Amino acid sequence: PAGGKAALGSGINPKKPEPHASQPAPTAPAPAPAAAPAPAPEGAPAAAPEAAKASEKGASSTRYTVQIASYRDKKEADAAQAKLAAKGVAAYLVESKVPDKGVWYRIRVGKHLSKAEADELVGKTGKGAIVLAE
C-alpha cells in the first residue's frame, strides 16, 4: 500500500523488506524512563482517566467492518474467500439469515475498525465493498 501503512485489523498488511546480509540488523532504542505527571494546581479538578482514554480513542466508540461480497451459495462464498486468501487478504465468512430470502454468506474483512480505517480499506478492496457498523 502507498505509504507503507495498513489499517489495523484490516487483514491487508504491507510487506516488510527483508534485511540484507550486508546490513546489520536494526536495534530497538532503549525505552525512556516514564516521567511522573506534574501535580495539578490546587483548586483544579483532576481529570478522570476514563475521559483521557476516551479522548485518545476519538469521539466515536462505534467500530466498523468492511463487507466485500454476499452470496446465496456457500460454495461460491468459499471460493471467493479462497481467492482473497491467496492474495493475502484475511477475509472471513459470516452466515446471515435474512427474512423471506433465506441464508446469505457474507465475506468481510477487518474487525473493530474506525470509520476512517474502514473507508480506507474500501478504497483498497475495490468496487462493491461497503462499510458496516459492527
Secondary structure, DSSP 8 states (H G I E B T S, - for coil): -GGG---TTSS---------TTS------------------TTS----HHHHHHHHH-S----EEEEEEEESSHHHHHHHHHHHHHTT--EEEEEEEETTTEEEEEEEEEEEE-HHHHHHHHHHH-TT-EEEE-
